Amino acid sequence: MLKIIFPTRPGTHDVVLETSAGELARCTVHLPQTPAAAAPLVLVLHYGGEPSGFYGRPLLEMLATGAWRELGAVLVAPVAAGGDWSLPRNTALALDLLQAAQDHYATAPTKRVVLGYSMGAMGVWHLLSRVPDLFAAAVPLAGPPPPMLPPLVLRTPVHAINSRADRLFPAQETAAVIATLAAGGAPAQLTLLDGIDHHAFGAFAPSLARLLPWLNGCCAAVEPPA
């Protein structure tokens, strides 16, 4: 069980927590000005590199909190040790934080969303392979599934967004995976953009905002557990 004191005031807050393994970890939590009843809960997975400070905060602030303000969601952005979300300790941190936030803020268990950029997008695909029924929707940005990911039985609706100008993770990699999944009947789709460099992640905000009707539909379509 995580040891964490969650913020109570609206806004964006940096929080230090203790994991179930007794290690210190970091996360950023955003609370909406007017929280919705049974609000959605968004897990934000940061890009790669050697994380320092509250590494997920820029992604949360420059993309999610603006583009998805109308969701009225609680957002949590943990910091992965070493930057790789597929490491067991980082997977556990992300899932434990998601559950702790849901319990504390009474968010809707049928309205969980995961968003990730670059290495975080790979983390999204990794989580979908580990917990295929946990999320109502998944949005991997500028990153393909990890090369060693086993064949994926996709049940969570996925909308990937990639740029054709991305030289680090060419869009063709993601496009091929999405095409294969969609051909098999999986709820997978892709938006391709032009002219956005891999490191210009803020430029993805307008495309994220255009996903709001899709997100709302995904959250409304999930039946609550019996």
C-alpha positions in Angstrom: 0.0 0.0 0.0 1.2 3.5 -0.9 1.8 6.0 1.9 0.7 9.4 0.4 -0.9 12.5 1.5 -3.1 13.6 -1.4 -3.7 17.3 -2.0 -7.2 18.7 -1.4 -7.1 22.1 -3.2 -7.7 22.5 -6.9 -4.6 23.0 -9.0 -1.4 21.1 -9.7 0.6 19.7 -6.8 3.9 17.9 -6.5 3.8 15.0 -4.0 6.4 12.7 -2.5 5.1 9.3 -1.5 6.4 6.0 -0.1 5.8 2.8 -2.1 4.8 -0.5 -0.7 8.4 -1.5 -0.9 9.4 1.3 1.4 11.0 3.4 -1.4 10.4 7.1 -1.9 8.8 8.1 -5.2 7.4 11.3 -6.8 4.2 12.2 -8.6 2.3 15.2 -9.7 -1.5 15.4 -9.0 -3.9 17.8 -10.7 -7.3 18.5 -9.2 -9.9 20.3 -11.4 -11.5 23.6 -10.2 -14.9 22.0 -10.4 -14.6 18.3 -9.9 -17.3 16.2 -11.6 -19.4 13.7 -9.6 -17.7 10.3 -10.1 -15.0 12.1 -12.0 -12.7 10.4 -14.6 -9.2 9.6 -13.5 -6.3 10.0 -15.9 -2.9 8.3 -15.5 -0.2 10.3 -17.3 3.1 8.5 -18.2 6.1 10.7 -19.0 8.7 10.3 -21.7 12.1 8.6 -21.4 15.4 9.9 -20.2 16.8 9.9 -16.6 14.0 11.4 -14.6 14.8 14.2 -12.2 12.4 16.2 -10.0 8.8 16.0 -10.8 9.4 14.7 -14.3 5.8 14.1 -15.4 4.6 17.6 -14.5 5.5 19.3 -17.9 3.6 16.7 -19.8 0.6 17.0 -17.5 0.6 20.8 -17.7 1.3 21.3 -21.3 -1.0 18.6 -22.7 -3.5 16.9 -20.4 -4.8 19.6 -18.1 -5.4 22.1 -20.9 -6.6 19.8 -23.7 -8.8 17.7 -21.4 -10.0 20.4 -18.9 -13.7 19.8 -19.9 -13.4 16.2 -18.6 -13.3 17.5 -15.0 -10.8 14.7 -14.3 -8.3 14.1 -11.6 -4.9 13.5 -13.2 -1.9 11.7 -11.7 1.6 11.7 -13.2 4.1 9.4 -11.3 7.8 9.5 -11.9 9.4 6.2 -13.2 12.7 5.2 -11.7 15.1 5.0 -14.7 12.3 6.2 -17.1 11.2 2.7 -18.2 7.6 2.0 -17.4 7.9 -1.8 -18.1 10.2 -2.3 -15.1 8.1 -4.1 -12.4 8.7 -1.3 -9.8 7.5 1.4 -12.2 4.5 -0.7 -13.3 3.6 -1.3 -9.7 4.0 2.4 -8.8 1.7 3.5 -11.7 -1.0 1.0 -10.8 -0.8 1.5 -7.1 -1.0 5.3 -7.5 -4.0 4.9 -9.8 -5.9 2.8 -7.2 -4.9 5.0 -4.3 -6.1 8.1 -6.1 -9.4 6.4 -7.1 -10.0 5.4 -3.5 -9.2 8.8 -2.1 -11.0 11.0 -4.6 -13.9 8.6 -5.2 -13.3 8.8 -9.0 -15.3 6.5 -11.3 -13.8 3.1 -11.7 -15.4 2.9 -15.2 -13.7 6.2 -16.3 -10.0 5.5 -16.0 -7.9 6.8 -18.9 -4.2 6.3 -19.6 -2.1 8.8 -21.6 1.6 8.5 -22.4 4.2 10.2 -24.6 7.2 8.5 -26.3 8.5 6.1 -23.7 5.2 6.8 -21.9 3.3 5.6 -25.0 5.3 2.4 -24.8 4.2 2.3 -21.2 0.6 2.6 -22.2 0.9 -0.4 -24.5 2.7 -2.3 -21.7 -0.1 -1.6 -19.3 -2.7 -2.7 -21.8 -0.9 -6.0 -22.0 -0.8 -6.4 -18.2 -4.3 -5.1 -17.3 -6.4 -5.3 -20.5 -9.7 -4.4 -18.7 -8.5 -1.6 -16.3 -9.0 1.4 -18.6 -11.9 2.9 -20.4 -9.6 4.5 -23.0 -5.9 4.7 -23.8 -4.0 7.4 -25.8 -0.4 6.6 -26.7 1.3 9.6 -28.3 4.5 9.5 -30.4 5.5 6.0 -29.4 4.9 2.4 -30.8 4.4 -0.7 -28.7 7.6 -2.0 -27.2 9.5 -4.4 -29.5 9.3 -7.3 -27.0 5.6 -6.9 -26.2 3.8 -10.2 -26.6 0.8 -10.4 -29.0 -1.8 -8.1 -27.7 -5.5 -9.0 -27.2 -6.8 -5.5 -27.2 -10.1 -4.8 -25.4 -9.5 -1.2 -24.3 -10.3 1.4 -27.0 -7.0 3.0 -28.2 -6.5 6.2 -30.2 -2.9 6.7 -31.0 -1.5 9.9 -32.3 1.8 10.2 -34.2 3.6 12.6 -36.4 4.9 11.7 -39.8 7.8 14.0 -39.1 8.9 12.0 -36.0 12.4 10.8 -36.6 12.9 9.0 -33.3 9.8 6.7 -33.5 8.6 6.7 -37.2 4.8 6.8 -37.5 4.9 3.7 -39.7 5.7 1.5 -36.7 2.5 2.5 -34.9 0.4 2.6 -38.1 1.3 -1.0 -38.8 0.3 -2.2 -35.3 -2.9 -0.2 -35.3 -3.8 -1.5 -38.8 -3.3 -5.1 -37.7 -5.3 -4.6 -34.5 -8.2 -2.9 -36.3 -8.3 -5.6 -39.1 -8.8 -8.1 -36.3 -11.8 -6.2 -34.9 -10.0 -4.5 -32.0 -11.0 -0.9 -31.0 -7.9 0.7 -32.3 -7.5 3.9 -34.4 -4.7 6.3 -35.3 -4.4 10.0 -36.1 -1.4 11.0 -38.2 -0.1 14.6 -38.0 2.4 16.5 -40.1 5.3 18.7 -39.3 5.6 18.0 -35.5 9.1 17.0 -34.3 9.3 14.2 -31.7 10.4 16.6 -28.9 7.7 19.2 -29.5 5.2 17.4 -27.4 3.2 20.6 -26.6 2.1 20.7 -30.3 0.0 17.6 -29.7 -2.5 19.5 -27.5 -5.0 20.5 -30.2 -5.2 16.9 -31.3 -5.8 15.7 -27.8 -8.6 18.3 -27.4 -10.3 16.9 -30.5 -10.4 13.5 -28.7 -12.8 14.7 -26.1 -16.0 13.4 -27.7 -14.3 10.0 -28.2 -13.1 10.0 -24.6 -16.6 10.8 -23.3 -18.1 8.1 -25.4 -15.6 5.5 -24.2 -16.2 6.4 -20.5 -20.0 6.3 -21.1 -19.9 3.0 -22.8 -18.2 1.1 -20.0 -20.7 -0.8 -17.9 -20.1 -0.6 -14.1 -19.2 -3.9 -12.4 -22.1 -5.9 -11.1 
